[in-house]
Amino acid sequence: MPGGVSSPVRAFKSVGGEPIVFDRVKGPYAWDVDGNRFIDYVGTWGPAICGHAHPEVITALNEALEKGTSFGAPCQLENKLAEMVIEAVPSVEMVRFVNSGTEACMAVLRLMRAFTGRDKVIKFEGCYHGHADMFLVKAGSGVATLGLPDSPGVPRSTTANTLTAPYNDLEAVKELFAENPDAISGVILEPVVGNAGFITPEPGFLEGLRELTSENGALLVFDEVMTGFRISYGGAQSRFGVTPDLTTMGKVIGGGLPVGAYGGRAEIMAMVAPAGPMYQAGTLSGNPLAMTAGIKTLELLKQEGTYERLEATTQRLISGIITSANESGIPISGSSISAMFGFYLCDGPVRNFEEAKATDTELFSKLHRSMLEKGIYLAPSAFEAGFTSLAHSDDDIDATLKAFRDSFAELS
Ligand SMILES: *Cc1c(COP(=O)(O)O)cnc(C)c1O
């Protein structure tokens, strides 16, 4: 396998050393093949928000398994998950399931073009929308980590229609609209950025994009593959009160199985085949196992107090990390929203990818190694967000904070 992995960031290239090979996961923990236990803050890159291998999800999956793994025909479970998504996510009136976040973003871009009859799209530096050609421009962590500004094999003709702006910079977006009249199909962004470290939208940024897109006859698309059902049950759009035209989802809605989805205003979604002329299909899409894991996960998340608990856990973690760094005289800028957090080893504020690059990546590598030795598994890149889950207990956070204190003290 290239680099020994099935997805690049897993290879530890940016932090050095050998990747940890996992054997099994449960709750907030991962065990490697040598039997070492880690408190895990990657959570399979987001899906494990209820904790790994939640007993209710596993039971539901076992039951679903008995009925078969894939139908290639409509199933009731798809309708149930669709109803749950439509009820939860403000922008979604109609939804299509696919198998990954990448697939959802590819499809949504085709839909943006089909609906508006325009070819260009605006994305932001440091935002990741999967590995499709037209999004591999200034695409954040995975690409940044490998030092690839773009990927070979992506034709210039494909990315010629991809315009980029710095995150949190409304003026830059305004200029792009002015320079490309009636040519921009829409703006796609991570409403909270988790693929360039962790960057939050400044007050007015999301609202400003909503106005600018509407004024210019363009669509606003939130890529909530990471933030959906994590920033709040209804995603970042619900938390910030800004409703996009279209939304992509993934990660949490699959509950650890491969699922992606895109949805939005019915008028736009009606363009998708077979309701409309925009072609998009998938052999395993909406398969009963993936739908079951998604439904069960959302049911667990819907319970009273879930997001309050996630928020409290994550806040305690990030404020502890900041305090320890300060005590050791190590520059840090960190923040969290709900069950997502991140920190940069530099002075803040960090409002865009350019500012994020000030983080001390060498120091982060040392920190990462030191934390691993203490049984804490952080994302193996200075440009990834961290994830907490309902399974992370106060004791887990205490143990994690002690490891941070000791590591920062060693590194100062
Ligand atoms: C992970 C991610 C994707 C890609 O999803 P995959 O399932 O890995 O293809 C797209 N957009 C965002 C915001 C993501 O975090």
Ligand as a Chemical Component Dictionary entry (heavy atoms), coordinates in Angstrom:
data_LIG
# 
_chem_comp.id                   LIG 
_chem_comp.type                 NON-POLYMER 
_chem_comp.pdbx_formal_charge   0 
_chem_comp.three_letter_code    LIG 
# 
loop_
_chem_comp_atom.comp_id 
_chem_comp_atom.atom_id 
_chem_comp_atom.alt_atom_id 
_chem_comp_atom.type_symbol 
_chem_comp_atom.charge 
_chem_comp_atom.model_Cartn_x 
_chem_comp_atom.model_Cartn_y 
_chem_comp_atom.model_Cartn_z 
_chem_comp_atom.pdbx_ordinal 
LIG C1 C1 C 0 -13.527 14.587 6.048 1  
LIG C2 C2 C 0 -14.057 15.700 5.264 2  
LIG C3 C3 C 0 -14.428 15.543 3.920 3  
LIG C4 C4 C 0 -14.188 14.269 3.161 4  
LIG O1 O1 O 0 -14.895 13.196 3.685 5  
LIG P1 P1 P 0 -14.415 11.695 3.365 6  
LIG O2 O2 O 0 -15.479 10.856 3.971 7  
LIG O3 O3 O 0 -13.066 11.560 4.013 8  
LIG O4 O4 O 0 -14.334 11.566 1.891 9  
LIG C5 C5 C 0 -15.014 16.608 3.265 10 
LIG N1 N1 N 0 -15.222 17.787 3.899 11 
LIG C6 C6 C 0 -14.871 17.982 5.182 12 
LIG C7 C7 C 0 -15.166 19.282 5.838 13 
LIG C8 C8 C 0 -14.261 16.950 5.902 14 
LIG O5 O5 O 0 -13.886 17.165 7.158 15 
# 
loop_
_chem_comp_bond.comp_id 
_chem_comp_bond.atom_id_1 
_chem_comp_bond.atom_id_2 
_chem_comp_bond.value_order 
_chem_comp_bond.pdbx_ordinal 
LIG C1 C2 SING 1  
LIG C2 C3 SING 2  
LIG C2 C8 DOUB 3  
LIG C3 C4 SING 4  
LIG C3 C5 DOUB 5  
LIG C4 O1 SING 6  
LIG O1 P1 SING 7  
LIG P1 O2 DOUB 8  
LIG P1 O3 SING 9  
LIG P1 O4 SING 10 
LIG C5 N1 SING 11 
LIG N1 C6 DOUB 12 
LIG C6 C7 SING 13 
LIG C6 C8 SING 14 
LIG C8 O5 SING 15 
# 
